[in-house]
């Protein structure tokens, strides 16, 4: 993702419409990247297993790629009305995925964080979450 942002995708002769297409295609990837970051936080808090993390990371990435592909296909249509309709459909399907994602993350965030057990028997650590802040105490 970082490599994608490092290169300016706008051609010097791009029209404003071309620029809006490109920005929207990039937005799908940026949204997926943000959702994966949420997963990483939940994984760190031990609210997710590695398997659940991998499945959800794959699913959100797939949704973003699908939306981007549909958006590109819509761009190829010659009829502007059909083009707009296809773009709106791609946007709506991705928005539905993001809404489902928000519901899933709400359920994940409601889970209790797990106690982290270290190999040393004299150390006991617990993590608690309040909003976007995680506090860890070790005794």
BASENU-643347 format. One record per residue: residue in one letter; chain; x, y, z of N, C-alpha, C in turn. Coordinates in Angstrom, 1 decimal, m for minus. Example, Ala and Ser with C-alpha at 12.3 -4.5 7.8 and 13.67 -1.06 7.14 Angstrom:
<residu->A, chaine->A, nx->13.2, ny->m5.7, nz->7.8, cax->12.3, cay->m4.5, caz->7.8, cx->13.2, cy->m3.3, cz->7.8>;
<residu->S, chaine->A, nx->12.8, ny->m2.2, nz->7.1, cax->13.7, cay->m1.1, caz->7.1, cx->12.9, cy->0.0, cz->7.9>;
This chain:
<residu->X, chaine->A, nx->0.8, ny->m1.2, nz->0.0, cax->0.0, cay->0.0, caz->0.0, cx->0.9, cy->1.3, cz->0.0>;
<residu->X, chaine->A, nx->1.9, ny->1.2, nz->0.8, cax->2.8, cay->2.4, caz->0.8, cx->3.4, cy->2.7, cz->m0.5>;
<residu->X, chaine->A, nx->3.8, ny->1.7, nz->m1.3, cax->4.3, cay->1.9, caz->m2.6, cx->3.3, cy->2.5, cz->m3.5>;
<residu->X, chaine->A, nx->2.1, ny->2.1, nz->m3.4, cax->1.0, cay->2.7, caz->m4.2, cx->0.9, cy->4.2, cz->m4.0>;
<residu->X, chaine->A, nx->1.0, ny->4.6, nz->m2.8, cax->0.9, cay->6.0, caz->m2.4, cx->2.1, cy->6.8, cz->m2.8>;
<residu->X, chaine->A, nx->3.3, ny->6.2, nz->m2.9, cax->4.5, cay->6.9, caz->m3.2, cx->4.6, cy->7.4, cz->m4.6>;
<residu->X, chaine->A, nx->3.8, ny->6.8, nz->m5.5, cax->3.8, cay->7.1, caz->m6.9, cx->2.6, cy->8.0, cz->m7.2>;
<residu->X, chaine->A, nx->2.7, ny->9.1, nz->m7.9, cax->1.6, cay->9.9, caz->m8.3, cx->0.9, cy->9.3, cz->m9.4>;
<residu->X, chaine->A, nx->m0.4, ny->8.8, nz->m9.3, cax->m1.0, cay->8.1, caz->m10.3, cx->m1.7, cy->9.0, cz->m11.4>;
<residu->X, chaine->A, nx->m1.6, ny->10.3, nz->m11.1, cax->m2.3, cay->11.2, caz->m12.1, cx->m1.4, cy->11.5, cz->m13.3>;
<residu->X, chaine->A, nx->m2.0, ny->11.3, nz->m14.4, cax->m1.2, cay->11.6, caz->m15.6, cx->m1.3, cy->13.1, cz->m15.8>;
<residu->X, chaine->A, nx->m0.3, ny->13.7, nz->m16.4, cax->m0.3, cay->15.2, caz->m16.6, cx->m1.4, cy->15.7, cz->m17.4>;
<residu->X, chaine->A, nx->m1.9, ny->14.9, nz->m18.3, cax->m3.0, cay->15.3, caz->m19.2, cx->m4.4, cy->14.8, cz->m18.7>;
<residu->X, chaine->A, nx->m4.5, ny->14.3, nz->m17.4, cax->m5.7, cay->13.8, caz->m16.9, cx->m6.8, cy->14.9, cz->m16.7>;
<residu->X, chaine->A, nx->m8.0, ny->14.5, nz->m17.1, cax->m9.1, cay->15.4, caz->m17.0, cx->m9.6, cy->15.4, cz->m15.5>;
<residu->X, chaine->A, nx->m10.4, ny->16.3, nz->m15.1, cax->m10.9, cay->16.3, caz->m13.7, cx->m11.7, cy->15.0, cz->m13.5>;
<residu->X, chaine->A, nx->m12.4, ny->14.5, nz->m14.5, cax->m13.2, cay->13.2, caz->m14.4, cx->m12.2, cy->12.1, cz->m14.2>;
<residu->X, chaine->A, nx->m11.1, ny->12.0, nz->m14.9, cax->m10.1, cay->11.0, caz->m14.8, cx->m9.5, cy->11.0, cz->m13.3>;
<residu->X, chaine->A, nx->m9.3, ny->12.2, nz->m12.8, cax->m8.7, cay->12.3, caz->m11.5, cx->m9.7, cy->11.8, cz->m10.4>;
<residu->X, chaine->A, nx->m11.0, ny->12.1, nz->m10.6, cax->m12.0, cay->11.6, caz->m9.6, cx->m12.0, cy->10.1, cz->m9.7>;
<residu->X, chaine->A, nx->m11.9, ny->9.5, nz->m10.9, cax->m11.9, cay->8.0, caz->m11.0, cx->m10.7, cy->7.4, cz->m10.2>;
<residu->X, chaine->A, nx->m9.6, ny->8.0, nz->m10.5, cax->m8.4, cay->7.5, caz->m9.8, cx->m8.4, cy->7.6, cz->m8.3>;
<residu->X, chaine->A, nx->m8.9, ny->8.8, nz->m7.9, cax->m9.0, cay->9.0, caz->m6.4, cx->m10.0, cy->8.0, cz->m5.8>;
<residu->X, chaine->A, nx->m11.1, ny->7.7, nz->m6.5, cax->m12.0, cay->6.8, caz->m5.9, cx->m11.5, cy->5.4, cz->m5.8>;
<residu->X, chaine->A, nx->m10.7, ny->5.0, nz->m6.9, cax->m10.1, cay->3.7, caz->m6.9, cx->m9.1, cy->3.5, cz->m5.7>;
<residu->X, chaine->A, nx->m8.4, ny->4.6, nz->m5.5, cax->m7.4, cay->4.6, caz->m4.4, cx->m8.1, cy->4.6, cz->m3.1>;
<residu->X, chaine->A, nx->m9.3, ny->5.2, nz->m3.0, cax->m10.0, cay->5.2, caz->m1.7, cx->m10.4, cy->3.8, cz->m1.2>;
<residu->X, chaine->A, nx->m10.7, ny->2.9, nz->m2.2, cax->m11.0, cay->1.6, caz->m1.8, cx->m9.9, cy->0.9, cz->m1.0>;
<residu->X, chaine->A, nx->m8.7, ny->1.1, nz->m1.6, cax->m7.5, cay->0.5, caz->m1.0, cx->m7.2, cy->1.1, cz->0.4>;
<residu->X, chaine->A, nx->m7.3, ny->2.4, nz->0.5, cax->m7.0, cay->3.1, caz->1.7, cx->m8.0, cy->2.7, cz->2.8>;
<residu->X, chaine->A, nx->m9.3, ny->2.5, nz->2.4, cax->m10.3, cay->2.1, caz->3.4, cx->m9.9, cy->0.7, cz->3.9>;
<residu->X, chaine->A, nx->m9.5, ny->m0.2, nz->3.0, cax->m9.2, cay->m1.6, caz->3.4, cx->m7.9, cy->m1.5, cz->4.3>;
<residu->X, chaine->A, nx->m7.0, ny->m0.7, nz->4.0, cax->m5.8, cay->m0.6, caz->4.9, cx->m6.2, cy->m0.1, cz->6.3>;
<residu->X, chaine->A, nx->m7.1, ny->0.8, nz->6.4, cax->m7.5, cay->1.3, caz->7.7, cx->m8.2, cy->0.2, cz->8.5>;
<residu->X, chaine->A, nx->m9.0, ny->m0.6, nz->7.8, cax->m9.7, cay->m1.7, caz->8.5, cx->m8.7, cy->m2.8, cz->8.9>;
<residu->X, chaine->A, nx->m7.7, ny->m3.0, nz->8.2, cax->m6.7, cay->m4.0, caz->8.6, cx->m5.9, cy->m3.5, cz->9.8>;
<residu->X, chaine->A, nx->m5.7, ny->m2.2, nz->9.9, cax->m5.1, cay->m1.6, caz->11.1, cx->m5.9, cy->m1.8, cz->12.3>;
<residu->X, chaine->A, nx->m7.3, ny->m1.7, nz->12.2, cax->m8.2, cay->m2.0, caz->13.3, cx->m8.0, cy->m3.5, cz->13.7>;
<residu->X, chaine->A, nx->m7.8, ny->m4.4, nz->12.7, cax->m7.6, cay->m5.8, caz->13.1, cx->m6.3, cy->m6.0, cz->13.8>;
<residu->X, chaine->A, nx->m5.3, ny->m5.3, nz->13.4, cax->m4.0, cay->m5.4, caz->14.1, cx->m4.1, cy->m5.0, cz->15.6>;
<residu->X, chaine->A, nx->m4.8, ny->m3.9, nz->15.8, cax->m5.0, cay->m3.5, caz->17.2, cx->m5.8, cy->m4.6, cz->18.0>;
<residu->X, chaine->A, nx->m6.8, ny->m5.1, nz->17.4, cax->m7.6, cay->m6.2, caz->18.1, cx->m6.7, cy->m7.4, cz->18.3>;
<residu->X, chaine->A, nx->m5.9, ny->m7.8, nz->17.3, cax->m5.0, cay->m8.9, caz->17.5, cx->m4.0, cy->m8.6, cz->18.6>;
<residu->X, chaine->A, nx->m3.5, ny->m7.5, nz->18.7, cax->m2.5, cay->m7.1, caz->19.7, cx->m3.2, cy->m7.2, cz->21.1>;
<residu->X, chaine->A, nx->m4.5, ny->m6.8, nz->21.2, cax->m5.2, cay->m6.9, caz->22.4, cx->m5.7, cy->m8.3, cz->22.7>;
<residu->X, chaine->A, nx->m5.4, ny->m9.2, nz->21.9, cax->m5.8, cay->m10.6, caz->22.0, cx->m7.3, cy->m10.8, cz->22.0>;
<residu->X, chaine->A, nx->m8.0, ny->m10.0, nz->21.2, cax->m9.4, cay->m10.1, caz->21.0, cx->m9.7, cy->m10.9, cz->19.8>;
<residu->X, chaine->A, nx->m8.7, ny->m11.2, nz->19.0, cax->m8.8, cay->m12.1, caz->17.8, cx->m7.7, cy->m13.2, cz->17.9>;
<residu->X, chaine->A, nx->m8.0, ny->m14.3, nz->17.2, cax->m7.0, cay->m15.3, caz->17.0, cx->m6.3, cy->m14.9, cz->15.7>;
<residu->X, chaine->A, nx->m5.1, ny->m15.5, nz->15.5, cax->m4.4, cay->m15.3, caz->14.3, cx->m5.2, cy->m15.8, cz->13.1>;
<residu->X, chaine->A, nx->m5.9, ny->m16.9, nz->13.2, cax->m6.8, cay->m17.4, caz->12.1, cx->m7.9, cy->m16.4, cz->11.8>;
<residu->X, chaine->A, nx->m8.5, ny->m15.9, nz->12.8, cax->m9.6, cay->m14.9, caz->12.5, cx->m9.1, cy->m13.7, cz->11.9>;
<residu->X, chaine->A, nx->m7.9, ny->m13.2, nz->12.4, cax->m7.2, cay->m12.1, caz->11.8, cx->m7.0, cy->m12.3, cz->10.3>;
<residu->X, chaine->A, nx->m6.4, ny->m13.4, nz->10.0, cax->m6.0, cay->m13.7, caz->8.6, cx->m7.3, cy->m13.8, cz->7.7>;
<residu->X, chaine->A, nx->m8.3, ny->m14.4, nz->8.2, cax->m9.6, cay->m14.5, caz->7.4, cx->m10.2, cy->m13.1, cz->7.1>;
<residu->X, chaine->A, nx->m10.2, ny->m12.3, nz->8.2, cax->m10.8, cay->m11.0, caz->8.0, cx->m10.0, cy->m10.1, cz->7.2>;
<residu->X, chaine->A, nx->m8.7, ny->m10.2, nz->7.3, cax->m7.8, cay->m9.4, caz->6.5, cx->m7.9, cy->m9.7, cz->5.0>;
<residu->X, chaine->A, nx->m8.0, ny->m11.0, nz->4.7, cax->m8.2, cay->m11.5, caz->3.4, cx->m9.6, cy->m11.0, cz->2.8>;
<residu->X, chaine->A, nx->m10.6, ny->m11.1, nz->3.7, cax->m12.0, cay->m10.7, caz->3.2, cx->m12.1, cy->m9.2, cz->2.9>;
<residu->X, chaine->A, nx->m11.5, ny->m8.4, nz->3.7, cax->m11.6, cay->m6.9, caz->3.5, cx->m10.7, cy->m6.5, cz->2.3>;
<residu->X, chaine->A, nx->m9.6, ny->m7.2, nz->2.1, cax->m8.8, cay->m6.9, caz->0.9, cx->m9.5, cy->m7.3, cz->m0.3>;
<residu->X, chaine->A, nx->m10.1, ny->m8.5, nz->m0.3, cax->m10.8, cay->m9.0, caz->m1.5, cx->m12.0, cy->m8.0, cz->m1.8>;
<residu->X, chaine->A, nx->m12.7, ny->m7.5, nz->m0.8, cax->m13.8, cay->m6.6, caz->m1.1, cx->m13.3, cy->m5.3, cz->m1.8>;
<residu->X, chaine->A, nx->m12.1, ny->m4.8, nz->m1.3, cax->m11.6, cay->m3.6, caz->m1.9, cx->m11.1, cy->m3.8, cz->m3.3>;
<residu->X, chaine->A, nx->m10.5, ny->m5.0, nz->m3.6, cax->m10.1, cay->m5.3, caz->m4.9, cx->m11.3, cy->m5.4, cz->m5.8>;
<residu->X, chaine->A, nx->m12.3, ny->m6.1, nz->m5.4, cax->m13.5, cay->m6.3, caz->m6.2, cx->m14.1, cy->m4.9, cz->m6.5>;
<residu->X, chaine->A, nx->m14.3, ny->m4.1, nz->m5.5, cax->m14.9, cay->m2.8, caz->m5.7, cx->m14.0, cy->m2.0, cz->m6.7>;
<residu->X, chaine->A, nx->m12.7, ny->m2.0, nz->m6.6, cax->m11.8, cay->m1.3, caz->m7.5, cx->m12.0, cy->m1.8, cz->m8.9>;
<residu->X, chaine->A, nx->m12.0, ny->m3.1, nz->m9.1, cax->m12.2, cay->m3.8, caz->m10.4, cx->m13.5, cy->m3.4, cz->m11.0>;
<residu->X, chaine->A, nx->m14.6, ny->m3.4, nz->m10.2, cax->m15.9, cay->m3.0, caz->m10.7, cx->m15.9, cy->m1.5, cz->m11.1>;
<residu->X, chaine->A, nx->m15.2, ny->m0.7, nz->m10.4, cax->m15.2, cay->0.7, caz->m10.7, cx->m14.4, cy->0.9, cz->m12.0>;
<residu->X, chaine->A, nx->m13.3, ny->0.1, nz->m12.2, cax->m12.6, cay->0.2, caz->m13.5, cx->m13.4, cy->m0.2, cz->m14.6>;
<residu->X, chaine->A, nx->m14.1, ny->m1.3, nz->m14.4, cax->m15.0, cay->m1.8, caz->m15.5, cx->m16.0, cy->m0.8, cz->m15.9>;
<residu->X, chaine->A, nx->m16.6, ny->m0.2, nz->m14.9, cax->m17.6, cay->0.9, caz->m15.2, cx->m17.0, cy->2.0, cz->m16.0>;
<residu->X, chaine->A, nx->m15.8, ny->2.3, nz->m15.7, cax->m15.1, cay->3.4, caz->m16.4, cx->m15.0, cy->3.1, cz->m17.9>;
<residu->X, chaine->A, nx->m14.9, ny->1.8, nz->m18.2, cax->m14.8, cay->1.4, caz->m19.6, cx->m16.0, cy->1.5, cz->m20.5>;
<residu->X, chaine->A, nx->m17.2, ny->1.6, nz->m19.8, cax->m18.5, cay->1.7, caz->m20.5, cx->m18.5, cy->3.0, cz->m21.3>;
<residu->X, chaine->A, nx->m19.1, ny->3.0, nz->m22.5, cax->m19.2, cay->4.2, caz->m23.3, cx->m20.4, cy->5.0, cz->m22.9>;
<residu->X, chaine->A, nx->m21.5, ny->4.4, nz->m22.5, cax->m22.7, cay->5.1, caz->m22.2, cx->m22.5, cy->5.7, cz->m20.8>;
<residu->X, chaine->A, nx->m22.6, ny->7.0, nz->m20.7, cax->m22.3, cay->7.7, caz->m19.4, cx->m23.3, cy->7.4, cz->m18.3>;
<residu->X, chaine->A, nx->m24.6, ny->7.2, nz->m18.7, cax->m25.6, cay->6.8, caz->m17.7, cx->m25.3, cy->5.4, cz->m17.1>;
<residu->X, chaine->A, nx->m25.0, ny->4.5, nz->m18.0, cax->m24.7, cay->3.1, caz->m17.5, cx->m23.4, cy->3.1, cz->m16.7>;
<residu->X, chaine->A, nx->m22.4, ny->4.0, nz->m17.1, cax->m21.2, cay->4.1, caz->m16.4, cx->m21.4, cy->4.6, cz->m15.0>;
<residu->X, chaine->A, nx->m22.2, ny->5.6, nz->m14.8, cax->m22.6, cay->6.2, caz->m13.5, cx->m23.3, cy->5.2, cz->m12.7>;
<residu->X, chaine->A, nx->m24.2, ny->4.4, nz->m13.3, cax->m25.0, cay->3.4, caz->m12.5, cx->m24.1, cy->2.3, cz->m12.0>;
<residu->X, chaine->A, nx->m23.2, ny->1.9, nz->m12.9, cax->m22.2, cay->0.8, caz->m12.5, cx->m21.3, cy->1.3, cz->m11.4>;
<residu->X, chaine->A, nx->m20.9, ny->2.5, nz->m11.4, cax->m20.0, cay->3.1, caz->m10.4, cx->m20.8, cy->3.2, cz->m9.1>;
<residu->X, chaine->A, nx->m22.0, ny->3.6, nz->m9.1, cax->m22.8, cay->3.7, caz->m7.9, cx->m23.0, cy->2.3, cz->m7.3>;
<residu->X, chaine->A, nx->m23.2, ny->1.3, nz->m8.1, cax->m23.4, cay->0.0, caz->m7.6, cx->m22.1, cy->m0.5, cz->m6.9>;
<residu->X, chaine->A, nx->m20.9, ny->m0.2, nz->m7.5, cax->m19.7, cay->m0.6, caz->m6.9, cx->m19.5, cy->0.1, cz->m5.6>;
<residu->X, chaine->A, nx->m19.8, ny->1.4, nz->m5.6, cax->m19.7, cay->2.1, caz->m4.3, cx->m20.6, cy->1.6, cz->m3.3>;
<residu->X, chaine->A, nx->m21.9, ny->1.3, nz->m3.6, cax->m22.9, cay->0.8, caz->m2.7, cx->m22.5, cy->m0.6, cz->m2.1>;
<residu->X, chaine->A, nx->m22.0, ny->m1.5, nz->m3.0, cax->m21.6, cay->m2.8, caz->m2.5, cx->m20.4, cy->m2.7, cz->m1.5>;
<residu->X, chaine->A, nx->m19.5, ny->m1.8, nz->m1.8, cax->m18.4, cay->m1.6, caz->m0.9, cx->m18.8, cy->m1.0, cz->0.4>;
<residu->X, chaine->A, nx->m19.8, ny->0.0, nz->0.3, cax->m20.3, cay->0.6, caz->1.5, cx->m21.0, cy->m0.4, cz->2.4>;
<residu->X, chaine->A, nx->m21.8, ny->m1.3, nz->1.7, cax->m22.4, cay->m2.4, caz->2.5, cx->m21.4, cy->m3.3, cz->3.2>;
<residu->X, chaine->A, nx->m20.3, ny->m3.6, nz->2.5, cax->m19.2, cay->m4.4, caz->3.2, cx->m18.6, cy->m3.6, cz->4.4>;
<residu->X, chaine->A, nx->m18.5, ny->m2.3, nz->4.2, cax->m17.9, cay->m1.5, caz->5.3, cx->m18.9, cy->m1.4, cz->6.5>;
<residu->X, chaine->A, nx->m20.2, ny->m1.4, nz->6.2, cax->m21.2, cay->m1.4, caz->7.3, cx->m21.1, cy->m2.7, cz->8.0>;
<residu->X, chaine->A, nx->m21.1, ny->m3.8, nz->7.3, cax->m21.0, cay->m5.1, caz->7.9, cx->m19.7, cy->m5.2, cz->8.7>;
<residu->X, chaine->A, nx->m18.6, ny->m4.6, nz->8.2, cax->m17.3, cay->m4.6, caz->8.9, cx->m17.5, cy->m3.8, cz->10.2>;
<residu->X, chaine->A, nx->m18.1, ny->m2.7, nz->10.2, cax->m18.3, cay->m1.9, caz->11.4, cx->m19.0, cy->m2.7, cz->12.5>;
<residu->X, chaine->A, nx->m20.1, ny->m3.4, nz->12.1, cax->m20.8, cay->m4.3, caz->13.0, cx->m19.9, cy->m5.4, cz->13.6>;
<residu->X, chaine->A, nx->m19.1, ny->m6.0, nz->12.7, cax->m18.2, cay->m7.0, caz->13.2, cx->m17.2, cy->m6.4, cz->14.2>;
<residu->X, chaine->A, nx->m16.6, ny->m5.3, nz->13.9, cax->m15.6, cay->m4.7, caz->14.7, cx->m16.2, cy->m4.2, cz->16.1>;
<residu->X, chaine->A, nx->m17.5, ny->m3.8, nz->16.0, cax->m18.1, cay->m3.5, caz->17.3, cx->m18.2, cy->m4.7, cz->18.2>;
<residu->X, chaine->A, nx->m18.5, ny->m5.9, nz->17.6, cax->m18.6, cay->m7.1, caz->18.4, cx->m17.2, cy->m7.5, cz->18.9>;
<residu->X, chaine->A, nx->m16.2, ny->m7.3, nz->18.1, cax->m14.8, cay->m7.7, caz->18.5, cx->m14.4, cy->m6.7, cz->19.6>;
<residu->X, chaine->A, nx->m14.7, ny->m5.5, nz->19.5, cax->m14.3, cay->m4.5, caz->20.5, cx->m15.0, cy->m4.7, cz->21.8>;
<residu->X, chaine->A, nx->m16.1, ny->m5.4, nz->21.8, cax->m16.9, cay->m5.7, caz->23.0, cx->m16.3, cy->m6.9, cz->23.8>;
<residu->X, chaine->A, nx->m15.4, ny->m7.6, nz->23.1, cax->m14.8, cay->m8.8, caz->23.7, cx->m13.8, cy->m8.3, cz->24.8>;
<residu->X, chaine->A, nx->m13.7, ny->m9.1, nz->25.8, cax->m12.8, cay->m8.8, caz->26.9, cx->m11.3, cy->m9.1, cz->26.4>;
<residu->X, chaine->A, nx->m10.4, ny->m8.2, nz->26.7, cax->m9.0, cay->m8.5, caz->26.4, cx->m8.5, cy->m9.7, cz->27.2>;
<residu->X, chaine->A, nx->m7.7, ny->m10.5, nz->26.6, cax->m7.1, cay->m11.7, caz->27.3, cx->m5.9, cy->m11.3, cz->28.1>;
<residu->X, chaine->A, nx->m5.7, ny->m12.0, nz->29.2, cax->m4.5, cay->m11.8, caz->30.0, cx->m3.3, cy->m12.4, cz->29.2>;
<residu->X, chaine->A, nx->m2.2, ny->m11.6, nz->29.2, cax->m1.0, cay->m12.0, caz->28.6, cx->m0.1, cy->m12.7, cz->29.6>;
<residu->X, chaine->A, nx->0.2, ny->m14.0, nz->29.3, cax->1.0, cay->m14.8, caz->30.2, cx->2.4, cy->m14.8, cz->29.7>;
<residu->X, chaine->A, nx->3.4, ny->m14.4, nz->30.5, cax->4.8, cay->m14.4, caz->30.1, cx->5.4, cy->m15.7, cz->30.6>;
<residu->X, chaine->A, nx->6.5, ny->m16.1, nz->30.1, cax->7.2, cay->m17.3, caz->30.6, cx->7.7, cy->m17.2, cz->32.0>;
<residu->X, chaine->A, nx->8.0, ny->m16.0, nz->32.5, cax->8.5, cay->m15.9, caz->33.8, cx->7.4, cy->m16.0, cz->34.8>;
<residu->X, chaine->A, nx->7.4, ny->m16.9, nz->35.8, cax->6.3, cay->m17.0, caz->36.7, cx->6.1, cy->m15.9, cz->37.6>;
<residu->X, chaine->A, nx->7.1, ny->m15.0, nz->37.8, cax->6.9, cay->m13.9, caz->38.7, cx->6.3, cy->m12.6, cz->38.0>;
<residu->X, chaine->A, nx->6.0, ny->m12.7, nz->36.8, cax->5.4, cay->m11.5, caz->36.1, cx->4.0, cy->m11.9, cz->35.6>;
<residu->X, chaine->A, nx->3.1, ny->m11.0, nz->35.9, cax->1.7, cay->m11.2, caz->35.4, cx->1.3, cy->m9.8, cz->34.8>;
<residu->X, chaine->A, nx->0.9, ny->m9.9, nz->33.5, cax->0.5, cay->m8.7, caz->32.8, cx->m1.0, cy->m8.8, cz->32.4>;
<residu->X, chaine->A, nx->m1.7, ny->m7.7, nz->32.5, cax->m3.1, cay->m7.6, caz->32.0, cx->m3.2, cy->m6.3, cz->31.2>;
<residu->X, chaine->A, nx->m4.0, ny->m6.4, nz->30.2, cax->m4.3, cay->m5.2, caz->29.3, cx->m5.8, cy->m4.9, cz->29.4>;
<residu->X, chaine->A, nx->m6.1, ny->m3.6, nz->29.5, cax->m7.4, cay->m3.2, caz->29.4, cx->m7.5, cy->m2.1, cz->28.4>;
<residu->X, chaine->A, nx->m8.7, ny->m2.0, nz->27.7, cax->m8.9, cay->m1.1, caz->26.6, cx->m10.0, cy->m0.1, cz->27.0>;
<residu->X, chaine->A, nx->m9.8, ny->1.1, nz->26.7, cax->m10.8, cay->2.2, caz->26.9, cx->m10.8, cy->3.1, cz->25.7>;
<residu->X, chaine->A, nx->m11.7, ny->2.9, nz->24.8, cax->m11.7, cay->3.6, caz->23.6, cx->m10.6, cy->3.2, cz->22.7>;
<residu->X, chaine->A, nx->m9.7, ny->4.1, nz->22.3, cax->m8.6, cay->3.8, caz->21.4, cx->m7.3, cy->3.6, cz->22.2>;
<residu->X, chaine->A, nx->m7.4, ny->3.6, nz->23.6, cax->m6.3, cay->3.5, caz->24.4, cx->m6.2, cy->2.1, cz->25.1>;
<residu->X, chaine->A, nx->m5.0, ny->1.5, nz->25.1, cax->m4.8, cay->0.3, caz->25.8, cx->m3.8, cy->0.5, cz->26.9>;
<residu->X, chaine->A, nx->m4.2, ny->0.1, nz->28.1, cax->m3.2, cay->0.1, caz->29.3, cx->m2.8, cy->m1.3, cz->29.6>;
<residu->X, chaine->A, nx->m1.5, ny->m1.5, nz->29.8, cax->m1.0, cay->m2.8, caz->30.3, cx->m0.3, cy->m2.6, cz->31.6>;
<residu->X, chaine->A, nx->m0.7, ny->m3.4, nz->32.5, cax->0.0, cay->m3.4, caz->33.9, cx->0.6, cy->m4.8, cz->34.1>;
<residu->X, chaine->A, nx->1.9, ny->m4.8, nz->34.5, cax->2.6, cay->m6.0, caz->34.8, cx->3.1, cy->m6.0, cz->36.2>;
<residu->X, chaine->A, nx->2.9, ny->m7.0, nz->37.0, cax->3.3, cay->m7.2, caz->38.4, cx->4.4, cy->m8.2, cz->38.4>;
